[in-house]
Amino acid sequence: MSTTCYPARLAGFRAALAQHDIVLNDTQVREGDYWSENARLHALDLLQQKNRPTAVFACSDTQAFGIYDAAHQLGLSIPEDLSVTGFDDINSARHLGPPLTTMRQPLAEMTRATLATLLSKHQSEDAQRTLLFPPTLVVRESTGPAPEIRE
C-alpha cells in the first residue's frame, strides 16, 4: 500500500472480522492510495463480480467517496445494496448522501502528544516511544444489515 497507515488499518479490520469468526477474502482486497478515483476503479471491478461484496471498508474517507461513485454508477443503493465504512472522519464524510460511517481518530490528542514529544527535554527517549491512539467508530447512515443472500 502506498501509505504507511494503510497496512495497520487493514490489520485492524482483519482483527475485527476475526473476532466474529469472519475471514476476509483476499481476492477482494485492493491496494491503492488516498484518492477517490483509484478507489472508484477498484470498486467498479469488485462490485461487478458475480459474488460481489455487500460491504466495503475503505482505508480513508476519500477512498469511500470513490466507492460511493462506483455504487451510483452501477445503480447500487447505499446501504440497502452496499454498506460502506471509511476511516478518518473528515468533515465532508457527514455530508455524503447518505452520511458516511467512519472511524474517527483523536486528532487533537494526537497533535498534543506529538508537540509534547517534540518539545520534551527527553526528546530522543520520547521519540523512541510508540504512542497508540485508538479510533472510535462513528455510525452514520452508510451501513445497514447485510442483504439476504439470493441463489
N, C-alpha and C positions, 0 to 999 in steps of 0.2 A: 504494500500500500504506500501511497506517496506521502503520507503524513504520519509522524511517529505516534500520535494518539490513536489512530485507527486500529492498529493491532490490539491495543489494550481495550478499546471499546468492543471489538469483535469478541475478544476473550471473555469480557464481562457478559456479553449477550449469550455466548455459548454456555457459560456457567449458570446463568439464569434459566436457560432452557433445560440444562441437565438437572437442576433442582426439581424439575417437573417431569423428569424422565423423557424429555424430548431431545432427539438427536437432530442437529442441523444438517441438512442435505448439502454437502459441499459443492454439488453441481449447481446450486442456486446461490452461491456466494460470488459476488462480483467485486473486484477491486477497482478503485477509482480515485478521484480527487474530490476537493470540496465543491466542485461546480455542478450545477444542476443539469447542464446539457449532457455530460457523460452519464450521469445517473439516469437521465431520461432514456438514453440509448440502451443502457443496460436493462432498464425496467421494460422497455418495449420488447426486448428479447425474452426476458423471463415471463412476462405476462401474456405472451402469445404461445407459450408451450402448452402441450396437452394437459399436463398436471401442473398448471400454474399455481404459484403461491397465493394464499388468501391473506397473507400478512407479510409486511416488509419492514425491516429495521434498517434505517439509514444512519450511517455514522456521523452525519451532520444534518442540520435542518435544511441547508441549501441543497443537499442531495435529495431530501424529501420533496423539495419543490419540483425537481425533475421527475420524480416518481408520480407526483400529482399530475404533471403534464402528460406523462405516458398513459396513466389511467384514463384521463379525459379523452385522449386521442383514441383509445380503444373502446370507449363507451362504458368503462367500468365506474361504478359509483363507490366513493369512499364515505363511510366504512362498510356499506352493505356488501360490496363485492371484494373489497380490499381494505384491510386495516394498514395504516402507515404510522410508524413511530420514528421520530427524528432524535437528534441529540444537539444540545447547546441552548435551546430555548431563546433563540434570537427574537427580537421584537416582532418581526414580521410573521413569525410562526403562528401567533394568535390571530392573525388577520387573514389566514388562508380560509378557503371555503371547502370543507369545514376546518375549524381551527385545529392545528397540529398537536397531537400528543407527543411529548418530547421529554428528554432528560435534561434537567436544569443543573448547571454547575454553580457552585457558590463563588461567583466571580469576585465579589468584594472580599471575601475571606481569603481567596487565593492571592489576590493583589496585596492585601495586608501582609500575608506571610512572606511573599516574595520580597516586598520592600523591607520588612524586618530582617530578612536574611541578608539582603544587600547592605543594609546599614549596620549590621551587627559587628561588634568588635571581634567576634569569633567567626568571621565570615568564612574562612577556609574550612572550619569544622562544620558550620551550618550548611555550607554548600554541598557537603557530603551526605547530608540527611535526605531521606526521601519523605516527602510530605504527600499524604493522600487526602483527597477531598472528595468524599462520596457524593455522587449526583443524586438528585431526587426526581422521581417520576412525576410529571405534570400531565394528568389525564385530561384530555380535551375530547373533541368530537370525531377525531380521525380513526378511532379504534372502536371495535364492537365485537360481538360474539362471532365466532367462526361460522361461515356459511355451511349449510348442510351439504354433505358430500353426495354428489349425484353420480350414478354409474350408468 
